[in-house]
Amino acid sequence: MSTGVRVHRDAGVLTHAESLRAAYVDAFSAPPWREDEARAAEFVSRLSADVRRPGFTAAIAVRDGEVVGFATAWTTPALFPTDRCCPQVAAGLGGDRTADWLCGAREVDGLAVRPTAHGTGLADRLLDAVTADAPDGRAWLLTSVRNGRAMAFHRRRGWTQATHPSPGGKGIVVFLGPHHPARSLAPLPL
């Protein structure tokens, strides 16, 4: 039972929209995310706009005809966005580091693996697929401080935690990719 990963860099990924929605629900319905069908529909709706972003890259994993995981990424614009979690990111890093470290870098927006594929190395392959050609190795992502599984995964993969919200809080954590030139500049936790 082989799992293939295919990379998309354009609107062709939208032909898989329904399968991606279903994988999104499976991957994000459990804690800490607790995403529902409405949030999955928002993801698919956003994807229609995301495919037009500079540097858009998606990786889709299929096993026996079923989407079992995906990752999406793009180039963070020179003017750092102010929607979704971006204000928290900018507050955690500060304006200068946000601009220097994140703008122009490959931003991993989503990494989802169905529970049936956990522990298979699929998340590694998907993350590699969307960050392999990151400009100058500059890749970043965020996750919830409450998602211990994701935080441990990224650390094992050599990603460096760049923000340190309260572990008991509900904040987000920014990680810099293993080849990001600013990794050594990231502050250590208190």
PyMOL commands that set and color helices and strands:
alter all, ss='L'
color gray80, all
select helices_A, chain A and resi 11-28+37-50+86-93+95-102+115-117+122-131+135-137+148-156+183-185
alter helices_A, ss='H'
color red, helices_A
select strands_A, chain A and resi 3-8+57-63+66-75+106-113+139-144+160-161+172-176
alter strands_A, ss='S'
color yellow, strands_A
deselect
rebuild
show_as cartoon
